[in-house]
């Protein structure tokens, strides 16, 4: 099968000029087919504050009311996404910016209210892998914003890690997929205060052990759960690494 690399980058990396430019250099240098998924939360929080809209977070996830949905749609689907696309074009990469609504590539359902009402937040229902593959085979690089739609005319704020994982699963039927989650650390750390304490490999058994010991906690838990789900669904490799190391063999590898 043809190889495809899917890179997911956090908002902080794509929101600052220096780190964005370095990322785009590294991403552009990746060989073969590729796809980029991005966040943009800090920019959304900043614009919301400028507009007098208070940002509410629960367990690191944004409560998305009607006004906040307008902000994240503008920021994720507009400002951040198009800056990345323009930057890639400047480096000779023929990119196209997409939300889940564009070409109907990701359909979601509004998250049901349980303990928390997250508002207009989407849980991914279906990814149109064939549509994405048709773009990729034309040497077009999709750049995906963390927004989906419900098929009824409503946009939904959707976790970027989840979008990357679900997109990787859908494309794993059509490509040999490597999924790379990159952020500000060199990988999953054994000691949060030691940047060099990277855990080279994590299996489900080790994951449970590290969570029980408190080594892995907070936002890293759902990131790893997404990673294991992707591997189980046929994604060849999942790596968690430093944003500047996406074209190196470094970081934490997730295995069955």
C-alpha positions as a printed NumPy array, in Angstrom:
array([[  0.   ,   0.   ,   0.   ],
       [  1.04 ,   3.607,  -0.582],
       [  2.34 ,   5.399,   2.495],
       [  0.526,   8.359,   4.056],
       [  1.712,  10.46 ,   6.997],
       [ -0.905,  12.271,   9.094],
       [  0.464,  15.009,  11.352],
       [ -1.593,  16.52 ,  14.163],
       [ -0.266,  19.76 ,  15.654],
       [ -1.501,  21.646,  18.69 ],
       [ -2.684,  25.204,  18.508],
       [  0.346,  26.722,  20.234],
       [  2.677,  25.46 ,  17.493],
       [  0.642,  26.896,  14.608],
       [ -0.266,  30.15 ,  16.354],
       [  3.266,  31.546,  16.75 ],
       [  5.219,  32.655,  13.661],
       [  8.557,  31.018,  14.556],
       [  7.188,  27.607,  15.528],
       [  4.717,  27.641,  12.622],
       [  7.468,  28.324,  10.093],
       [  9.648,  25.551,  11.508],
       [  6.711,  23.144,  11.436],
       [  5.895,  24.025,   7.822],
       [  9.551,  23.489,   6.844],
       [  9.575,  20.063,   8.49 ],
       [  6.151,  19.121,   7.145],
       [  7.067,  20.213,   3.62 ],
       [ 10.175,  18.003,   3.769],
       [  8.163,  14.872,   4.592],
       [  8.316,  12.44 ,   1.667],
       [  5.217,  11.037,  -0.029],
       [  1.556,  11.656,   0.684],
       [  0.662,  13.691,   3.776],
       [ -2.198,  15.372,   5.628],
       [ -2.17 ,  17.955,   8.446],
       [ -4.696,  18.379,  11.291],
       [ -4.392,  21.485,  13.481],
       [ -5.793,  23.089,  16.6  ],
       [ -5.995,  26.793,  17.458],
       [ -7.482,  27.135,  20.921],
       [ -5.353,  30.008,  22.194],
       [ -6.263,  32.197,  19.212],
       [ -9.954,  31.391,  19.752],
       [ -9.719,  32.296,  23.437],
       [ -7.932,  35.576,  22.612],
       [-10.457,  36.653,  19.963],
       [-13.383,  35.665,  22.18 ],
       [-12.   ,  37.879,  24.965],
       [-11.616,  40.786,  22.515],
       [-15.28 ,  40.321,  21.573],
       [-16.349,  40.187,  25.214],
       [-17.123,  36.463,  25.152],
       [-15.916,  34.505,  28.172],
       [-14.279,  31.162,  27.39 ],
       [-15.407,  28.293,  29.625],
       [-13.343,  25.106,  29.924],
       [-14.172,  21.827,  31.68 ],
       [-11.446,  19.177,  31.957],
       [ -9.464,  21.013,  29.288],
       [-12.366,  21.005,  26.818],
       [-14.122,  24.134,  25.591],
       [-17.805,  24.738,  26.318],
       [-19.106,  25.878,  22.924],
       [-22.23 ,  28.02 ,  23.15 ],
       [-23.712,  29.739,  20.084],
       [-21.433,  32.809,  20.311],
       [-18.32 ,  30.723,  20.95 ],
       [-19.182,  28.556,  17.945],
       [-19.048,  31.67 ,  15.745],
       [-15.586,  32.492,  17.128],
       [-14.09 ,  29.007,  16.714],
       [-15.522,  28.739,  13.2  ],
       [-13.855,  32.027,  12.251],
       [-10.557,  31.227,  13.959],
       [-10.123,  27.521,  13.204],
       [-11.696,  27.434,   9.749],
       [-10.444,  30.876,   8.749],
       [ -7.496,  32.576,  10.443],
       [ -5.423,  29.582,  11.564],
       [ -6.305,  27.249,   8.699],
       [ -5.656,  29.743,   5.925],
       [ -2.384,  30.954,   7.457],
       [ -1.153,  27.349,   7.377],
       [ -2.362,  26.825,   3.803],
       [ -0.718,  30.066,   2.635],
       [  2.511,  29.088,   4.392],
       [  2.536,  25.684,   2.723],
       [  1.877,  27.196,  -0.701],
       [  4.916,  29.447,  -0.159],
       [  6.974,  26.287,   0.381],
       [  5.718,  24.595,  -2.778],
       [  3.13 ,  22.363,  -1.113],
       [ -0.234,  22.441,  -2.891],
       [ -2.516,  22.479,   0.157],
       [ -6.27 ,  22.856,   0.605],
       [ -7.895,  23.936,   3.859],
       [-10.897,  21.913,   4.961],
       [-13.442,  21.765,   7.733],
       [-15.533,  18.633,   8.098],
       [-18.326,  20.388,   6.195],
       [-16.194,  20.9  ,   3.077],
       [-16.826,  18.037,   0.639],
       [-18.725,  16.4  ,   3.532],
       [-15.442,  14.88 ,   4.737],
       [-16.417,  14.56 ,   8.414],
       [-19.951,  14.201,   9.731],
       [-20.585,  14.417,  13.464],
       [-23.411,  14.333,  15.97 ],
       [-23.838,  16.946,  18.686],
       [-22.466,  15.538,  21.917],
       [-25.325,  14.417,  24.175],
       [-25.625,  16.085,  27.57 ],
       [-24.459,  13.855,  30.411],
       [-22.613,  15.385,  33.365],
       [-21.631,  18.444,  31.309],
       [-23.407,  20.296,  28.497],
       [-20.554,  21.01 ,  26.079],
       [-22.874,  22.845,  23.694],
       [-22.098,  22.759,  19.972],
       [-19.401,  20.098,  20.204],
       [-19.29 ,  17.224,  17.733],
       [-18.6  ,  13.54 ,  18.243],
       [-17.328,  12.132,  14.948],
       [-19.774,   9.796,  13.23 ],
       [-18.198,   9.244,   9.79 ],
       [-15.083,  10.258,   7.85 ],
       [-15.227,  10.174,   4.04 ],
       [-11.864,   8.514,   3.437],
       [-12.527,   8.042,  -0.279],
       [-13.022,  11.787,  -0.783],
       [ -9.813,  12.609,   1.093],
       [ -7.952,   9.899,  -0.842],
       [ -9.112,  11.391,  -4.146],
       [ -7.532,  14.727,  -3.159],
       [ -4.362,  13.06 ,  -1.882],
       [ -3.921,  11.08 ,  -5.109],
       [ -3.997,  14.409,  -6.987],
       [ -1.021,  15.502,  -4.828],
       [ -3.242,  17.902,  -2.922],
       [ -2.41 ,  18.113,   0.792],
       [ -5.509,  18.445,   3.031],
       [ -5.127,  20.789,   6.011],
       [ -7.968,  19.996,   8.385],
       [ -9.425,  22.392,  10.949],
       [-11.025,  21.073,  14.162],
       [-14.562,  21.688,  12.913],
       [-17.173,  19.23 ,  11.631],
       [-20.861,  19.413,  10.688],
       [-24.037,  17.489,  11.451],
       [-25.477,  17.345,   7.923],
       [-28.318,  19.651,   8.98 ],
       [-26.511,  22.918,   8.398],
       [-24.829,  23.164,  11.794],
       [-21.086,  23.459,  12.403],
       [-19.659,  21.675,  15.45 ],
       [-16.459,  22.318,  17.402],
       [-14.539,  19.012,  17.409],
       [-11.404,  17.871,  19.216],
       [ -8.396,  17.938,  16.855],
       [ -6.839,  14.783,  18.351],
       [-10.092,  12.945,  17.664],
       [-10.259,  14.28 ,  14.095],
       [ -6.7  ,  13.086,  13.482],
       [ -7.409,   9.647,  14.938],
       [-10.708,   9.119,  13.102],
       [ -9.223,  10.38 ,   9.818],
       [ -6.277,   8.   ,  10.235],
       [ -8.658,   5.089,  10.831],
       [-10.687,   5.878,   7.708],
       [ -7.575,   6.262,   5.525],
       [ -5.905,   3.138,   6.943],
       [ -8.236,   1.144,   4.681],
       [ -6.667,   2.889,   1.673],
       [ -3.064,   3.689,   2.708],
       [ -0.264,   2.485,   4.966],
       [ -0.822,   5.22 ,   7.571],
       [  1.573,   6.705,  10.11 ],
       [ -0.153,   9.051,  12.567],
       [  2.049,  11.548,  14.414],
       [  0.724,  13.568,  17.347],
       [  3.202,  16.372,  17.943],
       [  3.407,  18.934,  20.702],
       [  5.975,  20.778,  22.858],
       [  7.644,  17.718,  24.443],
       [  9.911,  15.033,  22.961],
       [  7.315,  12.338,  23.63 ],
       [  5.411,  10.872,  26.577],
       [  7.607,  11.589,  29.605],
       [  8.256,   9.323,  32.591],
       [  9.09 ,  12.45 ,  34.607],
       [  7.241,  15.651,  33.678],
       [ 10.199,  17.734,  34.908],
       [ 12.759,  15.862,  32.787],
       [ 12.383,  16.529,  29.065],
       [ 14.745,  13.663,  28.277],
       [ 12.755,  10.996,  30.175],
       [ 10.903,   9.877,  27.032],
       [  9.123,   6.526,  27.235],
       [ 10.134,   4.909,  23.911],
       [  7.233,   2.431,  23.59 ],
       [  3.818,   2.231,  25.269],
       [  1.532,  -0.804,  25.062],
       [ -1.985,  -1.01 ,  26.545],
       [ -0.599,  -2.907,  29.548],
       [  2.082,  -0.267,  30.185],
       [ -0.497,   2.48 ,  29.667],
       [ -2.724,   1.089,  32.436],
       [  0.312,   0.734,  34.698],
       [  1.524,   4.304,  34.078],
       [ -1.964,   5.76 ,  34.647],
       [ -2.29 ,   3.828,  37.927],
       [  1.117,   5.142,  39.028],
       [  0.244,   8.72 ,  38.044],
       [  3.054,   8.849,  35.45 ],
       [  0.499,   9.489,  32.688],
       [ -2.297,  11.885,  33.569],
       [ -4.422,  14.798,  32.372],
       [ -4.697,  15.514,  28.65 ],
       [ -2.204,  12.796,  27.757],
       [ -4.748,  10.108,  28.727],
       [ -7.304,  10.877,  25.941],
       [ -4.418,  11.411,  23.465],
       [ -3.15 ,   7.892,  24.209],
       [ -6.654,   6.425,  24.156],
       [ -7.081,   7.904,  20.649],
       [ -3.704,   6.427,  19.719],
       [ -4.583,   2.897,  20.849],
       [ -7.937,   3.111,  19.091],
       [ -6.147,   4.062,  15.849],
       [ -3.655,   1.186,  16.1  ],
       [ -6.468,  -1.28 ,  16.78 ],
       [ -8.288,   0.024,  13.664],
       [ -5.338,  -0.691,  11.359],
       [ -3.153,   2.43 ,  11.516],
       [  0.396,   1.119,  11.025],
       [  2.247,   3.423,  13.412],
       [  1.263,   6.047,  15.957],
       [  3.985,   8.316,  17.324],
       [  3.863,  11.089,  19.935],
       [  6.796,  13.446,  19.517],
       [  8.222,  16.953,  19.428],
       [  6.851,  19.126,  16.623],
       [ 10.366,  19.769,  15.313],
       [ 11.055,  16.01 ,  15.122],
       [  8.27 ,  14.919,  12.768],
       [ 10.726,  13.819,  10.089],
       [ 12.985,  12.018,  12.537],
       [ 12.573,   8.566,  14.089],
       [ 12.026,   9.907,  17.626],
       [  9.418,  10.118,  20.357],
       [  7.054,   7.571,  21.863],
       [  5.718,   4.75 ,  19.676],
       [  2.266,   3.333,  20.499],
       [  1.922,  -0.422,  19.996],
       [ -0.833,  -2.989,  20.492]])
